[in-house]
Amino acid sequence: MKAVILCGGKGTRLRPYTLNLPKPMLKLGSKPILEYTVEHLASEGITDLVFTVGHLREKIEEHFGDGSSHGVRIKYSVEAGELGTAGSVKNARSLVKDHDFLVLMGDQLTSLNYRKVFDFHVKRKAFATVALKRIAQPLQVGIAHLDAATSKVTRFEEKPVLENLGNAGVYAFNKKIWDYLPAKGDFAFDVLPKLTREGKLLGYVFDDYWIDVGYIHEYEEINEAISLMDLILHAQKRGK
């Protein structure tokens, strides 16, 4: 199984922290947030990784190298400009090749079991699957409406009223997804709506810890949560 991790954004909403560091390399305790993600994936046996990089990419490459020191294999897909989330994955096609694969963001902290997401995707023979997190205040992420019987996403909306299933930015895709990915564009606006209209998007609902480091207050919150996350990951490793 391959996992593509998006690491190319500029993190403008987190300046000045991101003036000299790419957002996934912001420190949480003594380690970059991206390192927690890599360790989490490795603990689940997901070791074949592709990083999409652009802004200050040398910081990421210097820290992780080929991934061997972290128990994984890392290849880098370099972006010449801003491609958007979907465009970044499209640009990495030659490194993913013809396999179903995971996509996740490099600026999130979660205890979500990625392998369970992928297994759900494979068992349902899904074309595309999005991980959906139940959130108390769905104001900053796209919200999904889900058919409980089929797990199909029936629509997305950016200004929710009643629903609370937030897009967690974790996807599993069939190897035939490439025709749906633009050379430049985003999942939220350019890919998910089309998949939803065609009935090709399933939702995997989870209640695990999850936070997106998009704003200053979130970065501060995630630093407070890092001790808890360390305990969760340690427990997962001991349970194997």
C-alpha positions in Angstrom: 0.0 0.0 0.0 1.2 3.5 -0.9 0.4 6.7 1.0 0.8 10.1 -0.6 1.4 12.9 1.9 0.8 16.5 0.8 3.6 18.7 2.1 3.9 21.5 -0.5 1.7 24.3 1.0 3.1 27.6 2.1 1.2 27.8 5.4 0.5 31.5 5.0 -2.1 31.5 7.8 0.6 30.3 10.2 3.1 33.0 9.6 5.5 34.0 11.1 6.1 30.4 12.1 6.2 29.3 8.4 8.5 32.0 7.0 11.5 29.7 7.3 9.8 26.3 7.7 7.2 24.4 5.6 4.0 23.8 7.7 4.5 20.1 8.1 7.9 20.7 9.7 6.5 22.9 12.5 7.7 21.5 15.8 5.4 19.7 18.3 7.5 19.2 21.3 10.8 18.0 20.0 9.6 16.7 16.6 8.0 18.1 13.4 4.3 17.3 13.0 5.1 15.3 9.9 7.3 13.0 11.9 4.3 12.0 14.0 2.4 11.1 10.9 5.3 9.0 9.5 5.7 7.2 12.8 1.9 6.5 12.9 1.9 5.1 9.4 5.0 2.9 10.1 3.3 1.6 13.3 0.5 0.3 11.0 2.9 -1.2 8.5 2.4 1.5 5.9 5.9 2.2 4.8 5.8 3.0 1.1 5.4 6.8 1.2 5.4 9.6 -1.4 5.8 13.2 -0.2 4.6 16.0 -2.5 6.9 18.9 -1.8 7.4 22.5 -3.0 7.8 25.4 -0.5 11.1 25.0 1.4 11.2 21.4 0.4 14.9 21.1 1.3 13.9 21.3 5.0 11.7 18.2 4.6 14.2 16.3 2.4 17.1 17.0 4.8 15.2 15.8 7.8 13.7 12.6 6.4 16.0 11.6 3.5 15.0 8.3 2.0 13.0 7.5 5.1 15.2 4.6 6.3 16.0 6.2 9.6 12.3 6.3 10.3 11.5 2.7 9.1 9.9 3.8 5.9 10.7 4.3 2.2 10.1 7.9 1.0 10.1 9.3 -2.6 9.6 12.9 -3.4 7.3 14.5 -6.0 8.5 18.0 -6.6 6.0 20.7 -7.6 7.2 23.5 -9.9 4.4 25.8 -8.6 1.1 25.8 -6.6 -0.9 22.9 -7.9 -3.6 22.5 -5.3 -4.3 19.4 -3.3 -5.6 17.3 -6.3 -3.0 18.7 -8.7 -0.3 17.7 -6.2 -1.5 14.1 -6.3 -1.8 14.1 -10.0 1.8 15.3 -10.3 2.9 12.3 -8.2 1.3 9.7 -10.5 4.6 8.3 -11.8 5.6 7.4 -8.2 2.2 5.9 -7.3 1.6 3.9 -10.5 -1.2 1.5 -10.8 -2.2 0.8 -7.2 -5.1 1.8 -4.9 -3.5 4.3 -2.5 -4.1 6.6 0.5 -3.8 10.4 0.5 -3.4 12.4 3.6 -2.3 15.9 4.6 1.1 16.6 6.1 -0.2 19.1 8.6 -2.6 17.0 10.7 -2.4 15.1 13.9 -4.7 12.2 14.4 -5.1 8.8 16.0 -7.2 7.5 13.1 -6.3 4.0 11.9 -5.3 4.6 8.3 -5.2 0.9 7.6 -8.9 0.5 8.6 -9.8 3.3 6.2 -8.0 1.5 3.4 -9.5 -1.9 4.3 -13.0 -0.3 4.3 -12.2 1.1 0.9 -11.0 -2.2 -0.5 -13.7 -4.4 1.0 -16.4 -2.1 -0.4 -14.7 -2.1 -3.8 -15.0 1.7 -3.6 -13.8 4.1 -6.3 -13.0 6.8 -3.7 -13.4 7.0 0.0 -13.1 10.0 2.3 -12.6 9.9 6.0 -15.2 11.9 7.9 -14.8 13.2 11.4 -17.7 14.1 13.6 -16.9 17.6 14.8 -18.6 19.9 17.2 -18.2 23.2 15.3 -18.2 22.4 11.5 -17.1 25.9 10.4 -13.8 25.5 8.6 -14.1 22.2 6.7 -16.3 20.8 4.0 -19.3 18.9 5.4 -20.6 15.7 4.0 -24.1 14.4 3.9 -24.0 10.6 4.1 -26.5 7.9 3.2 -26.2 5.6 6.3 -27.4 2.5 4.4 -24.8 2.6 1.6 -22.1 4.9 3.1 -22.3 7.0 0.0 -21.7 10.7 0.2 -24.8 12.4 -1.2 -23.5 16.0 -1.2 -20.9 18.3 0.2 -21.4 21.9 1.4 -19.0 24.5 2.6 -21.4 26.3 4.9 -23.1 23.6 7.0 -26.3 24.0 8.9 -27.2 20.7 10.5 -24.6 18.1 9.6 -21.4 17.6 11.4 -19.4 15.1 9.3 -16.3 17.1 8.4 -13.9 16.2 5.7 -10.7 15.1 7.5 -8.5 15.3 4.4 -7.8 11.6 4.4 -8.7 9.7 1.2 -8.4 6.2 -0.3 -8.5 6.1 -4.1 -8.9 3.4 -6.7 -6.1 3.1 -9.2 -8.4 4.5 -11.9 -8.8 7.9 -10.1 -6.3 9.7 -12.3 -8.8 10.8 -14.9 -10.7 12.7 -12.2 -7.6 14.6 -11.0 -6.9 17.9 -12.6 -3.3 19.1 -13.3 -4.1 22.0 -11.1 -7.0 22.1 -8.6 -8.3 21.0 -5.3 -10.2 18.0 -4.0 -12.8 20.1 -2.2 -13.9 22.1 -5.3 -12.8 20.2 -8.3 -12.9 16.4 -7.4 -15.2 15.6 -4.6 -18.3 17.3 -6.1 -18.0 15.3 -9.3 -17.4 12.0 -7.5 -20.4 12.7 -5.4 -22.7 13.5 -8.3 -21.6 10.2 -9.9 -22.2 8.2 -6.7 -18.6 7.2 -6.6 -17.6 8.6 -3.2 -18.0 6.6 0.1 -17.6 8.0 3.6 -15.7 6.3 6.4 -16.9 7.9 9.7 -14.5 8.0 12.7 -14.4 9.5 16.2 -10.7 9.3 16.8 -8.6 12.3 17.7 -8.0 14.7 14.8 -6.9 18.2 14.3 -5.8 20.2 11.3 -3.0 22.7 12.0 -4.4 25.5 9.8 -4.4 28.5 12.1 -2.3 29.9 15.0 -4.8 28.9 17.7 -4.9 25.3 16.3 -1.1 25.1 16.4 -1.2 26.2 20.0 -4.0 23.6 20.8 -2.1 20.8 19.1 1.0 21.5 21.1 -1.2 21.0 24.2 -2.5 17.8 22.8 0.9 16.3 21.9 1.4 14.5 25.2 -1.9 12.7 24.7 -1.0 11.7 21.2 2.3 10.3 22.3 0.5 8.1 24.8 -2.0 6.9 22.1 0.7 6.0 19.6 2.7 4.2 22.3 -0.3 2.2 23.3 -0.9 1.2 19.6 2.7 0.0 19.3 2.4 -2.1 22.5 -0.8 -3.6 21.3 0.7 -5.1 18.2 
